[in-house]
Amino acid sequence: MSKNRNLSASQRIPPLVAHLVSDRAKKALDVVEKFVEEDCIPTEGVWQTQLGTTTEQRFNTHPHVMEELKDKAKKLGLWNMFLPKNHFKEGAGFSNIEYGLMAEVLARSGLASEATNCAAPDTGNMEVLAKYGTDAQKKQWLAPLLNGEIRSAFLMTEPDIASSDATNINLRIVKEGNSWVLNGSKWWSSGAGDPRCKVYIVMGKNDPDNKNPYLQQSVILVPASTPGITIHRMLSVFGYDDAPHGHGHITFENVRVPLDHIVLGPGKGFEIIQGRLGPGRIHHAMRSIGAAEKALDYFIARINDPKKTTFGKPLHEHEIMVERLAKSRIEIDAARLIVLNAALAIDNGNAATAKKEIAQAKVLVPEALANTLDRAIQAWGAAGVCQDTPLANMWAHARTMRIVDGPDEVHLLQLGKNENKRAQVVIEKLEKQSKAKAAALSAKGLEKKDILYIGKSTGPGSKL
Ligand SMILES: Cc1cc2nc3c(=O)[nH]c(=O)nc-3n(C[C@H](O)[C@H](O)[C@H](O)COP(=O)(O)OP(=O)(O)OC[C@H]3O[C@@H](n4cnc5c(N)ncnc54)[C@H](O)[C@@H]3O)c2cc1C
C-alpha cells in the first residue's frame, strides 16, 4: 500500500477502471480537484452571504460570485463534462466513467457542479434537448443552457396523484388550433425558484383514452414567462429551502404554447422520461460518492480532535469508532465500483441497455452515503445536527435520494422481477445437477446417503 496519504484525484482512480480513463481525463480530473479545493470551497461563504436571508431575496437573485466561478471553470476547460462523448457531440469529450470520477470530486462543494455547468436538473434537461430536440428547440433552449446563460426545470411530479407511477401523471394537454393548452398542477419542480430558470420541460397527458397507458403522455417545452403559470410556493427539504434553485409548487391555467413546442411528438412522453431519468439517476449516484467521501473526512476530523476526548481518550482510540470508519470505507469503495460499473454499461450501450446497472447504483449508493453521514453525525454529537458542519444539510439531501427519480421500491421491484425471470433456468439447472449427481453415484454402484440419518425409533406404540 502507498505510504502517501495525500493522493491526487487521478492517483485515486480505482485500478479496475484506470485503463478506461484517458490521459486527458486524468489531467482534467486533477484540474477539477484543484478548482473545487481552491476556488469553489473557499467561495461558499461569499455565495451564502450574497444569497441573502429573506425568502424574497433568496429566490430573486442569484449570487454573482457564481458567475466568477463559471468564468474561471470555462477558462480551465471544465465545462459540460457530463455529456458523454460517444452519445453527444456538444459536451467536453469525456466518457461516463471519466465524468463519474469528476462528478465525485465536484460534489465536495455545493457550488462546483453549477460552476462547471454540470448541475441537475439542467444536465438531464440538456440531454433531453440534445437527444430529442428539433434544430429550432436546440437553438432556442439547448444553446443558452450549454452556455450557462439560463437554467431549466423538469416538471413531472404532481401533488394530487402518486407520481412514482408515471401513468398517473395528469396535467392535461389539449390541442387547440395552433397551440397546446396546459391545465394542471405540478410540485417538486426543482430549479423553478431561480430567476434564471427560463424553460420548463413539462410532462402531461394529451391522449387520456389511449388503450396503451404508456402512449397517453407527451412532453412540452414551456417558456417560464408564458401567461397562466403561477409559482405558489417553494417546498422545503427537511426545512432547507435550497435557494435560489428551490422546489416549486406550480399551477398551469390555460397555458398556451405553439404546437412546435412538443418534444419528439405526441405520445412520446414515456420514451423521453426513460431517456432522461437514466442519466439523471447515475449523475446523482456519482455525486453521492463524493458526498460520502466528504462526510467521511468530517468523521475522521472529529474522531481525531485532541480537544474532544471522552473517558480519557480521543474518539479514534475507542474501537467502535475505528470499526465504523472501516465500514464506511468498505461501503463507499463498493458503492463507487457499482456507480462506475453503471457508467461503463452506459458507455458500452446506452441508458436503456444499462437500466439494471443504473437501478443498482440508484438503490445502493444512497444507502452507503446515509450510513456514512449517520456515523459522522453521531461522532460530532450535537454539533453534527446543527449548522456548524455541513452534515445535517447533507443528510437531508441524502435522505431524499431514496425518493427522487422514483422511490427505491420501484427500482427494487423492477430489479427483483428481472432477476426472478431466471427462475425456470435456475430450477432446470438445479434439477439437472441433482440428476447428474444421482447418475454419477449409480455409475459407481453407490447410493445416495444422508450421513445425518439416524433412524432412531421407540418402536410401535401400544394397541388400545
Ligand atoms: C428534493 C426533491 C427534488 C425533486 N425534484 C423533482 C423535479 O425536479 N421534478 C419532478 O418532476 N419531481 C421531482 N421530485 C419528486 C420525486 O421525483 C417524486 O417525489 C418521486 O418520484 C415519488 O413520487 P411521489 O412523491 O408522488 O410519491 P408516491 O408516488 O406517492 O409514492 C409514495 C411512496 O409509495 C411507495 N411506493 C411507490 N411505488 C411502490 C411500489 N411499486 N411498491 C411499493 N411501494 C411503493 C414508496 O415508498 C414511495 O415513496 C423531487 C423530490 C424531492 C424530494
The ligand as an SDF file (V2000), in Angstrom:
LIG
                    3D

 53 58  0  0  0  0  0  0  0  0999 V2000
  -35.6560   17.1090   -3.2300 C   0  0  0  0  0  0  0  0  0  0  0  0
  -36.5860   16.6200   -4.2970 C   0  0  0  0  0  0  0  0  0  0  0  0
  -36.4320   17.0670   -5.5970 C   0  0  0  0  0  0  0  0  0  0  0  0
  -37.3170   16.6580   -6.6030 C   0  0  0  0  0  0  0  0  0  0  0  0
  -37.1950   17.1790   -7.8680 N   0  0  0  0  0  0  0  0  0  0  0  0
  -38.1100   16.8770   -8.8020 C   0  0  0  0  0  0  0  0  0  0  0  0
  -38.0960   17.5150  -10.0910 C   0  0  0  0  0  0  0  0  0  0  0  0
  -37.2210   18.3380  -10.3820 O   0  0  0  0  0  0  0  0  0  0  0  0
  -39.0910   17.2270  -10.9670 N   0  0  0  0  0  0  0  0  0  0  0  0
  -40.0730   16.3340  -10.6700 C   0  0  0  0  0  0  0  0  0  0  0  0
  -40.9420   16.1030  -11.5150 O   0  0  0  0  0  0  0  0  0  0  0  0
  -40.1030   15.7040   -9.4640 N   0  0  0  0  0  0  0  0  0  0  0  0
  -39.1750   15.9580   -8.5300 C   0  0  0  0  0  0  0  0  0  0  0  0
  -39.2190   15.3550   -7.2880 N   0  0  0  0  0  0  0  0  0  0  0  0
  -40.2990   14.4240   -6.9900 C   0  0  0  0  0  0  0  0  0  0  0  0
  -39.8860   12.9680   -6.9770 C   0  0  0  0  0  0  0  0  0  0  0  0
  -39.3920   12.5360   -8.2180 O   0  0  0  0  0  0  0  0  0  0  0  0
  -41.1130   12.1750   -6.5170 C   0  0  0  0  0  0  0  0  0  0  0  0
  -41.3420   12.5490   -5.1630 O   0  0  0  0  0  0  0  0  0  0  0  0
  -40.9470   10.6770   -6.6430 C   0  0  0  0  0  0  0  0  0  0  0  0
  -40.9750   10.2660   -7.9880 O   0  0  0  0  0  0  0  0  0  0  0  0
  -42.0580    9.9220   -5.8880 C   0  0  0  0  0  0  0  0  0  0  0  0
  -43.3160   10.3770   -6.2590 O   0  0  0  0  0  0  0  0  0  0  0  0
  -44.3640   10.8340   -5.1090 P   0  0  0  0  0  0  0  0  0  0  0  0
  -43.7280   11.8160   -4.2160 O   0  0  0  0  0  0  0  0  0  0  0  0
  -45.6250   11.2400   -5.8010 O   0  0  0  0  0  0  0  0  0  0  0  0
  -44.5960    9.5520   -4.2310 O   0  0  0  0  0  0  0  0  0  0  0  0
  -45.6990    8.4230   -4.4430 P   0  0  0  0  0  0  0  0  0  0  0  0
  -45.7430    8.0020   -5.8670 O   0  0  0  0  0  0  0  0  0  0  0  0
  -46.9480    8.8890   -3.8080 O   0  0  0  0  0  0  0  0  0  0  0  0
  -45.0850    7.2350   -3.5940 O   0  0  0  0  0  0  0  0  0  0  0  0
  -45.0840    7.2730   -2.1530 C   0  0  0  0  0  0  0  0  0  0  0  0
  -44.3870    6.0560   -1.6440 C   0  0  0  0  0  0  0  0  0  0  0  0
  -45.0840    4.8950   -2.0420 O   0  0  0  0  0  0  0  0  0  0  0  0
  -44.1860    3.8040   -2.0570 C   0  0  0  0  0  0  0  0  0  0  0  0
  -44.2720    3.1000   -3.3500 N   0  0  0  0  0  0  0  0  0  0  0  0
  -44.4090    3.6380   -4.5780 C   0  0  0  0  0  0  0  0  0  0  0  0
  -44.4180    2.6740   -5.5280 N   0  0  0  0  0  0  0  0  0  0  0  0
  -44.2840    1.4900   -4.8770 C   0  0  0  0  0  0  0  0  0  0  0  0
  -44.2250    0.1290   -5.2670 C   0  0  0  0  0  0  0  0  0  0  0  0
  -44.2810   -0.1990   -6.5670 N   0  0  0  0  0  0  0  0  0  0  0  0
  -44.0740   -0.8120   -4.2960 N   0  0  0  0  0  0  0  0  0  0  0  0
  -44.0060   -0.4740   -3.0010 C   0  0  0  0  0  0  0  0  0  0  0  0
  -44.0560    0.7910   -2.5720 N   0  0  0  0  0  0  0  0  0  0  0  0
  -44.1960    1.7650   -3.4850 C   0  0  0  0  0  0  0  0  0  0  0  0
  -42.7800    4.3670   -1.8580 C   0  0  0  0  0  0  0  0  0  0  0  0
  -42.4020    4.1860   -0.5130 O   0  0  0  0  0  0  0  0  0  0  0  0
  -42.9740    5.8360   -2.1600 C   0  0  0  0  0  0  0  0  0  0  0  0
  -42.0200    6.6650   -1.5220 O   0  0  0  0  0  0  0  0  0  0  0  0
  -38.3460   15.7320   -6.2850 C   0  0  0  0  0  0  0  0  0  0  0  0
  -38.4730   15.2550   -4.9740 C   0  0  0  0  0  0  0  0  0  0  0  0
  -37.6200   15.6840   -3.9790 C   0  0  0  0  0  0  0  0  0  0  0  0
  -37.8000   15.1810   -2.5790 C   0  0  0  0  0  0  0  0  0  0  0  0
  1  2  1  0
  2  3  1  0
  2 52  2  0
  3  4  2  0
  4  5  1  0
  4 50  1  0
  5  6  2  0
  6  7  1  0
  6 13  1  0
  7  8  2  0
  7  9  1  0
  9 10  1  0
 10 11  2  0
 10 12  1  0
 12 13  2  0
 13 14  1  0
 14 15  1  0
 14 50  1  0
 15 16  1  0
 16 17  1  0
 16 18  1  0
 18 19  1  0
 18 20  1  0
 20 21  1  0
 20 22  1  0
 22 23  1  0
 23 24  1  0
 24 25  2  0
 24 26  1  0
 24 27  1  0
 27 28  1  0
 28 29  2  0
 28 30  1  0
 28 31  1  0
 31 32  1  0
 32 33  1  0
 33 34  1  0
 33 48  1  0
 34 35  1  0
 35 36  1  0
 35 46  1  0
 36 37  1  0
 36 45  1  0
 37 38  2  0
 38 39  1  0
 39 40  1  0
 39 45  2  0
 40 41  1  0
 40 42  2  0
 42 43  1  0
 43 44  2  0
 44 45  1  0
 46 47  1  0
 46 48  1  0
 48 49  1  0
 50 51  2  0
 51 52  1  0
 52 53  1  0
M  END
$$$$
